[in-house]
Amino acid sequence: MSKLPLKLQKTIEEVELQISHKIQEVDDQATYNQMRVLESFKSHHVAEEDFAGSTGYGYDDVGRDKLDAIYADYFNTEDAMVRPQLISGTHAITTALFGVLRPADTLFYMTGMPYDTIQHVVGIVGNEPGTMKDFGINFNYSALLENGEVDYEDVEKKLKADENIKVVAIQRSRGYSDRASFTVAKIKKMIKFVKRIRPDMIIFVDNCYGEFSEVHEPTEYGADLMAGSLFKNAGAGIAKTGAYIVGRKDLIKKAGNRLNVPGAGKNEGATIGHMRDMFQGFFLAPNVTANAIKGAIFASALLEKMELDVSPKWNEPRTDLVQTINFGNPEAMISFCAAIQHYSPVNSFVDPVPSYMDGYEDEEIMASGSFTEGSTIELSSDGPLRPPFTLYIQGGLTYSHVKIAISNAVSETFFENKKM
């Protein structure tokens, strides 16, 4: 990175020394999680024939069933469903929730309003057919406190007031909000609180961006159902499509019936050409996730040196990949995002332009030069063009790539263009 301004090079050296102990902590965590995954692969006797995949109905797909068992092992659940037919994290979440909710039931988010795409699924924005609202499923939520924490008093009041609440949802990652993502320790507290008041509740966790970010997962502490995407952490940039749902056996059966048809459930669904990538992606996930987290720590420390508001701070606990930077004005946000695109391995020659995207209410700026379209375990940045002009940076297959891209984005935005 010798072409960077000398002042920036010195700042980067200071940052690397500053964060070195945090980087070691992340490496140690990756080794622990890698051992857990390896032990699961060994115990289930993964073999070459498991990668063959199936065609047609997908009957007797040994590899598919084995991968389900490995996911259930790692997440400490009774069952799992890992499928290429689940096209995104939002699709997996929708499938899981529609699987267990019925007309007149209430879906209750205790972690504030869910992010934009889920709002469309629920039917509280937009006018699409087939939403939960369209099926007579009710929605409620508790707004977070000013400090970004759960308002337990309000949650308790609403749980006691509405006997139709069937699912309590917890969104682990921040989405497009300014609150911090919730650590597993905080989610453990939420689950215990809800079960004390309403032990009949189904606790659902949106785990997108969270897998392998800590040494524990929410399902270890009583979450009944959880979902995430394979082109985020769990696929490690290897899986080209797919998502997972893990949880209680009876709830996975309902989700399988929703995804496929009642009676077939999770026992059908061809895996043509996907199994090797899905197995290998999960095996690599602990270390690829660690690379992304290390990159986020570096970005946080360096951007804080540029006197910007960052969250999380470089030395704060992390529970997902997401790093936010408040630029305060659209010009700097767009410039930084463009630089991330220019230092991507794919479509580096493209200039991102703010535009409206399906499922979002504001214009979006997005940089994503990824090998898999929409992959957010690969380095990307995006955000809505609305004050305080927050860019959400996530992913990075290698720590080196993140350092190169972030350093050059800082150079182009704050040294060459002088947008500070």
N, C-alpha and C positions, 0 to 999 in steps of 0.2 A: 504494500500500500504506500510505496515511496512517493507516488505522485500527489499525495495529500499534502495540504499546507503544513509547514513545519510545526506551527502552533497546535494544529489538530493532532499531528502524530504524537507530540508530547502528551497531549491530553489523553489520547488512547492508551499510551503506555501507563499513565497514572491510573486509568480506569482498570486496566487488566491486573495491575498489582492490587488495587482496592478490592476487586471482586474475587480474587484467587481462592479464598477459603470457601466462598459460596459455590464456586465451580466444582471444588473437590467434594462438597456435600452432595451436589447433584450427581456426580459420577458414582459416589458410594451408593446412593439410592438406586441408580440404574443397575448396578451390579446385583443388589438385593432383588429387585423386581425381575431381572433377567434370570436369576436362579430359580425363582418361583415358576416362571414360564417354562424353563428348561425341564424342571421336574415334572410338570404336567405333560409335556410332550413325551417324556420318557415313560411315564406311568401309563399313558394311553397308546404306547407302541406305534407312534406315527411312522408310516412306511411309504415308500414310493407309490404304491398302488392307491394310497389315499388321495393322491393329487389328480387322478384320472378324470374325475367329474362324472356327471351323468347327463342323460339326454331325456327327451320326452317328459314323462310325468316326474322323473327323478326318483323312482322307487329304489329302495335298497342302496342308497348312496352312503357307503361306509365312511368315506372321507368327510362328508357333510355332517354325519352324526358324530364323528370323532371330534370335529372342530367345535361343534356345539358343546360337547362334554368338556373340552379344554377351556372354553369361555366360562362355563358353569363352575369349573374348578377354580379358575383364577379369581372370579368375582364372588366366589363362595355362595353360590345359589343352587337351587334344586334343578334348574333347567336353563336352557339358552336356545336362541334361534339366531343364527348368523347366516344372512342370505344376500346373494347378489340382487334378488328381486326387491330388496329394500334399497331405494335409490338415494337416500340421504338421511341425515340425522332427523330432520323434520318429518320425513316419511316414517321412520321407525317410531318416533314419538307419537305421531298420529295413529299409527297402527296399534300401538300398545294401548293408548287411551281409548280409541274407538272399540278396542277389543273388550274392555271392561266396563265402559260406561253405557247406560241405557237411557231412553227418554225419561225425563223428569229427574234424573240424577244430576248432581252438581259437581263440577270440577272446580277445585279450590286451590289457587296458587298462594302459598304462604310466603313466597319470596318476592312479592311485588308483581307488577304486570309483566307477563312473559314477553319475549322479544317479538319482533315484527312478524316473522313468518308464522309463529304459533298464534298470534292474534288473528291472522287470516283463517287459520284452521278452526279456531274457536268461533269466529264469526262476529267479532266485536269491531272489526274494520273491514272495509270492502263490501262487496255484494255478490260473492261467489256462491253458487249452489253447492250443496253437499257438506256444509260446515256443521259443527256441533249444534249451533243455533238452529240450523235447518232441520235437525233431527230432534229438536226439543230437549237438548242437553243444556243445562244451565251452567253459568260461569260466575265465579266470584274470586276476589283476591284481597289480601291485606297489603296495603302500601307499606313500604319500609320506613323506618324511622329516619330522621335527618342524617344520622351517622351511617346509614346504609345497612343497619342491622334489622333483624326480624322484630316486628312489633308483637311480642308474645301475648300481650294483654288483648289486642285486637283479634289475634288468631283464636285465642280461647273463646272470646265472646262469639265469634262467627261459627266456630265449630259446635258450640252449644246451641246456637240459635237455629241452625239449619240441619235438620235430621236427614235431608236428602244428599248432603255431601257424602260422596262415595270415594273420591280420590283426592288426596292432598298431594299437590305437586311441588317439587323443589327444583329450582333451576340453579345448578351449581355455578355455571359461568355467568359473567356479568351481562352478556349480550351487548346491545347498544345502550347501556346505561352507565352512569358514573359511579355506581357502587362497586365495592370490591367483590371478587368472586368468593364463594363460600368454601372454606376448607372442610375437609372430611370431619374434623373435630366439631365444627359448628353444625354440620349436617347431622352428625350423631346426636347432638343436643336437640335439634329440631325433631328428629324422629322419636326420641324418647318423650319429648313434650307432647307430641300429638297422640302417641300410643297411650299415654297416661290418661288423657281426656277422652279419646275415642279409640279404644283398642280395635274396633271394627274397621278402621280406615285402611284403605290401600294407599301406601306411601309410594309415590312414583318420583324417580329422580331423572332429570335430564342431565346426562353425564357428558355431553359433548365438550370436547377439549380437556376433559379431566383425567382420562385413563392414564395410568402410570406416572401421573404428576406427583403422587405421594406414594407411600408404601402401604396404604390402606385404601379401600373403596367403600362407598356408602352402603353397599349391600352387605358388608360385614357387620353392620350395625342396625339391621332391621328394615332396610328399604325393601319393599315387596316386589318392585318392578323398576327396571332401569333400561335406558336406551342410549345409543351413541352411534357415530358414523365410522365407517372404515376408511374414508378418505380424510379423516382427522387422525388422532393419535393411534388408534388400534390397527390401522392398516399400514402405518409407517411409510407411506408414499409408494408402497408396492401394490396394494390392492387397488384396482382400477374403479371399483364401484362397491356398493354394499353397505350394510349397517347391521347392528345387532340389537337384540332385546334379551335381557337376562332377568331371572326372578323366580318366583314361586311356580311350581309345575302347573297348577291349575290356571294361573294367569298367562303363562306362555302358551298353553293350549288355546286359550281364548284369542290371544294375539295371532297365533297361527291360523285359526279359523277366519280371522278378519283378513289376514294377508292373502290366504288362499280361499278355501271354501270349507264350510262346516263339514266335519267328517274326515277331511284330508288333513287339515291343520298343517303342522310343521313337517309332516311325513311326505310331502310332495314339494316339487320345485327343483328343476334341473340346475346343475352347477357348471354347465359347459365352460371349460377353459378358465375357471376362476379359482379352483381350489388351491393350486400351488401358490398363487399370489396371496390368498387369504391366510394360509398357514404361515408362509414366510413373513408376511407383513406383521402378523401377531408376534412372531418370534423376535423380529427386529424392533418392535414397538418400544420396549423399555429404553433402548439406547437412542433411537431417533427422537423420542419424546424428550429425553434428557438434552440432546443437542438443541432442540427448539427452546427449552427452558433456559439453557445457558445463554443462548442468543438473546432471549428476552431480558435476562439479567444485565448483559452487556449493553443492550439498547437503553434500558432504564437508567443505568449509571451514566452513560455518555450523554443522553438527552438531558438529564438533570444538570450536567455540567454546562449545557447550553441555556440553563435557567428556565427550562420548561417544566410544567406540571406533569408528572408521570405517575402512573399507578399500574401495578404495585411499585414501590421503591425497590431499588436493587437488593436491599438486605431484608425485605419483608418476606413472610412465608408465601409460597406459591402453591396453587392447587389446580392450575390450568396453564395453557400456553399464552393466554391473551395479555398483551402489554398495551396500555393506552398512553397516548401523548396528546395533551391539549395544546394546540398551536395558537389559538386565539384569533386567527384570521384565516380565511379560505385560501389565500395565495400561498402561504407557507405550507399549508396542509397538502395542497395540490402539487406543489413543487417537490415535497418530500416523497409523496406517493409515486410521482413520476420517476424519481430516481430509483426507488425500489424496483419498479418495472424495468428500468434500463439496466439494472444489475441482476436480472433474472436470467436463467439459462434458456428460457423459451419466450419468444416474442419480446426480446429486449429492445427491439427497434420501434415498439409501439408506444404512443403517448396516451395514457389513460385520460378519459374525458368524463366529467361529471354527467350522469344521466339517471333517468328513472329506471328502476328494476322491479320486476314482479315480486310482490310480497313486501315491498318497502314503501314508506310514505314520503320520504324526502329523496332528493337527488343523491346519488351515491358516487363516490370516487373509489376506484378499486385497482390495485396492482396485483396481478396474479400470473406470473410467468411460470406456470407449473407444467409438469409432464402429464398430470392427470387434471382434467378440467375441473375447476372448483376445489381442488385439494387445498386444505388449509393446514395440513401438517407440513406442506411445502411453504416456503416463505411467501407471505402475502401481506397486504395491508389494505384496509378499506374503512369506510366510515361515511355517515350521512353528513351532507353539507348543511349543518345547523350549529349555532353556537353551543359550546365553546370550540367548535371545530376540532373534534376529537378523532384521531386516527387510531384504529385498532390494528396492531401488528401481531401476527401469530405465525408460528411454524418455522421451519428451517430444517432441511434434511441433514445438513452438516453445520456445525458451529462456525467453521471457517467461512462458509458462504454468508451466514448472517452477519458476521463481523465486517466482511467486505462490503456488503450491500448497505448496511446501516452507516458505516464510516463514510462511504461515498455520498450517501443521501445527506448526511450532516454537512459534508463539504460543499455540496452543490446548493443546499438550501441556506446555510448560515454563513458560509464564507464567500462563495462566488456570487450568489444572488442577494446576500445580506438581507434576508427576510425577518431577522430578529427585531 
